[in-house]
Amino acid sequence: MHDDGAPGRLEADLLLVGGGLANGLIALRLTQAHPDMRILLLEAGDTLGGNHTWSFHASDLSAAQRAWIDPLVVHRWPAHDVVFPGYRRRLDGGYCSVTSDRFDELLGVQTGLAMRLGCAVDSVAPTHVRLASGEVLRSRSVIDARGAPDIAHLALRFQKFLGQELRLEQPHGLSAPVLMDATVDQVDGYRFVYLLPFTADTLLVEDTVYADGSDLSRERLREHIAAYVAGRGWRVAQVLREEEGVLPIALAGDVEGLWQGAHGVPKAGLAAALFHATTGYSLPQAARLADHLAALPRSTWDDPAQVFSAVRAHAVAHWKAAGFFRLLNRMLFLAAAPAERRAVMERFYGLPQALIHRFYAGQPTWRDKARILTGRPPVPVAAAMRAALRPVPAGPSGSSSISPVAASTE
């Protein structure tokens, strides 16, 4: 019987399994920090990054992070809007979008990075990867960033979306992104439309819902988009492309169990629960992990146990720091009926702008937390307290899995 772990020729110092956002940013930072490091990225698809748009607030990242992310940014705006039945508000502050096309283009010419596309992986271990073809690739370390977190250890709800990039017959008239137009009918949970104006006559229109179940009703979401566009008086000249996703929203979980199931192989991205627990944004967390790994001594990469420990410690620290957001998620999903969730978000967006920016960055102060939890609550206090303290069983509500296309427009 062939021993996959037997010594052999090393294909690389580091094998990155999965060519999505998390591993792409790791590759970008490590080639900058350690130019002598041989990195091989394996991706099952024909391109890196799939078919996605990742966005972030400029205040989510440090100045240094914004500098190295900047070549990936295709669109940027100085502000964004939110719209609710009671008011419309513009919030100042940079908002940026990265496209998978730019992601694939930039990484494809990155010095020091090799890649194999159309490369299906069968199994991973700390120092080797077995491909579906039976070929075994060996390296000093492996990082696996495929798919979603293990739902057996997490209590989840979902942010589901389908977006269409449209070219209109006439200019749309938007001067800034609309992160939430929540004036739409509340179907399946807290529903809103997300708008990114790319040019005067092209934009991404995304129908999004915070829901209890993970089933993605594509035809219904397409109908929602068509009705919304018509209601704005826009006429579509061409549907340029379509993207979709089902993002995990964590209510509770066993982070130790999550990492015990990794069997010594470091995980990144959604698989490591490295996402904003409430908003679903993942680029800031991916950038922070990439920075964390780039700061490790070069010798660390010769020891897979040290690499695993470094990644695990970073992800566990992120999970523990996000406890307040999981508390809010329990209050949103367990204390508020689906039709009432819009009122929760409407109240939040009436809070001070600086608080909202810190919330998105995942760095609220204790005063911010108190401000969010006090005042006139949009859900009954008793129900909110029960939701905050209630044990939540692991696994999703209303579905058995997360969609394999889980990747964020946010």
LINRA-V65855 format. One record per backbone hydrogen bond with DSSP energy under -0.5 kcal/mol. CO is the residue of the C=O (numbers start at 1). NH is the residue of the N-H. If there is no record, write none. Layout:
# LINRA-V65855
co=<CO | CO>
nh=<NH | NH>
This chain:
# LINRA-V65855
co=<2 | 3 | 9 | 12 | 13 | 14 | 14 | 15 | 15 | 16 | 16 | 17 | 19 | 20 | 21 | 22 | 23 | 24 | 25 | 26 | 27 | 28 | 29 | 30 | 34 | 37 | 38 | 38 | 39 | 40 | 41 | 42 | 43 | 45 | 52 | 54 | 56 | 57 | 58 | 62 | 63 | 64 | 65 | 66 | 69 | 69 | 70 | 72 | 75 | 77 | 78 | 79 | 80 | 81 | 81 | 82 | 83 | 87 | 89 | 90 | 91 | 94 | 95 | 96 | 97 | 97 | 98 | 99 | 100 | 101 | 102 | 103 | 104 | 105 | 106 | 107 | 110 | 112 | 112 | 114 | 116 | 118 | 120 | 123 | 125 | 127 | 128 | 129 | 129 | 130 | 130 | 131 | 135 | 137 | 138 | 138 | 141 | 142 | 143 | 143 | 144 | 147 | 149 | 150 | 151 | 151 | 153 | 154 | 154 | 155 | 155 | 156 | 157 | 158 | 158 | 159 | 160 | 161 | 162 | 163 | 164 | 164 | 165 | 165 | 166 | 166 | 167 | 167 | 177 | 177 | 178 | 180 | 180 | 181 | 181 | 185 | 188 | 189 | 190 | 192 | 193 | 194 | 195 | 195 | 196 | 196 | 200 | 200 | 201 | 202 | 202 | 203 | 203 | 204 | 204 | 205 | 206 | 206 | 207 | 208 | 209 | 209 | 210 | 211 | 212 | 215 | 216 | 217 | 218 | 219 | 220 | 221 | 222 | 223 | 224 | 225 | 226 | 227 | 228 | 229 | 230 | 235 | 238 | 238 | 241 | 243 | 245 | 247 | 248 | 249 | 252 | 253 | 254 | 255 | 256 | 257 | 259 | 260 | 262 | 264 | 266 | 268 | 269 | 269 | 270 | 273 | 276 | 281 | 282 | 283 | 284 | 285 | 286 | 287 | 288 | 289 | 290 | 291 | 293 | 297 | 297 | 298 | 299 | 300 | 302 | 303 | 303 | 304 | 305 | 306 | 307 | 308 | 309 | 310 | 311 | 312 | 313 | 314 | 315 | 316 | 317 | 318 | 319 | 320 | 322 | 323 | 324 | 325 | 326 | 327 | 328 | 329 | 330 | 330 | 331 | 331 | 337 | 337 | 338 | 340 | 340 | 341 | 342 | 343 | 344 | 345 | 347 | 348 | 352 | 353 | 354 | 355 | 356 | 357 | 358 | 359 | 365 | 366 | 367 | 368 | 369 | 370 | 375 | 380 | 381 | 382 | 383 | 384 | 385 | 386 | 395 | 396 | 403 | 405>
nh=<4 | 6 | 11 | 140 | 141 | 16 | 40 | 17 | 143 | 18 | 42 | 145 | 49 | 24 | 25 | 26 | 27 | 28 | 29 | 30 | 31 | 32 | 33 | 34 | 37 | 39 | 13 | 14 | 114 | 16 | 116 | 18 | 119 | 118 | 100 | 98 | 96 | 60 | 61 | 66 | 67 | 68 | 69 | 70 | 72 | 73 | 73 | 99 | 97 | 95 | 93 | 177 | 91 | 179 | 180 | 89 | 182 | 84 | 82 | 92 | 80 | 58 | 77 | 56 | 74 | 75 | 54 | 103 | 104 | 105 | 106 | 107 | 108 | 109 | 109 | 110 | 113 | 39 | 114 | 41 | 43 | 120 | 132 | 130 | 128 | 139 | 125 | 131 | 137 | 122 | 123 | 134 | 131 | 129 | 11 | 12 | 15 | 266 | 17 | 145 | 268 | 271 | 151 | 153 | 154 | 395 | 254 | 156 | 395 | 251 | 252 | 397 | 249 | 160 | 211 | 247 | 209 | 245 | 207 | 243 | 166 | 205 | 240 | 241 | 168 | 203 | 237 | 238 | 81 | 179 | 195 | 83 | 182 | 184 | 193 | 187 | 212 | 191 | 210 | 208 | 181 | 206 | 178 | 197 | 198 | 204 | 172 | 173 | 168 | 198 | 199 | 166 | 205 | 196 | 206 | 164 | 194 | 208 | 162 | 192 | 160 | 211 | 190 | 158 | 397 | 217 | 218 | 221 | 222 | 223 | 224 | 225 | 226 | 227 | 228 | 229 | 230 | 231 | 232 | 234 | 233 | 169 | 167 | 240 | 165 | 163 | 161 | 159 | 250 | 157 | 155 | 255 | 258 | 259 | 260 | 261 | 262 | 263 | 265 | 266 | 144 | 271 | 272 | 274 | 273 | 275 | 280 | 276 | 286 | 287 | 288 | 289 | 290 | 291 | 292 | 293 | 294 | 295 | 296 | 300 | 301 | 301 | 302 | 303 | 304 | 306 | 307 | 308 | 309 | 310 | 311 | 312 | 313 | 314 | 315 | 316 | 317 | 318 | 319 | 320 | 321 | 322 | 322 | 323 | 326 | 327 | 328 | 329 | 330 | 331 | 332 | 333 | 334 | 335 | 335 | 336 | 340 | 341 | 341 | 343 | 344 | 345 | 346 | 347 | 348 | 349 | 350 | 351 | 356 | 357 | 358 | 359 | 360 | 361 | 363 | 362 | 369 | 370 | 371 | 372 | 373 | 374 | 377 | 384 | 385 | 386 | 387 | 388 | 389 | 390 | 156 | 398 | 406 | 407>
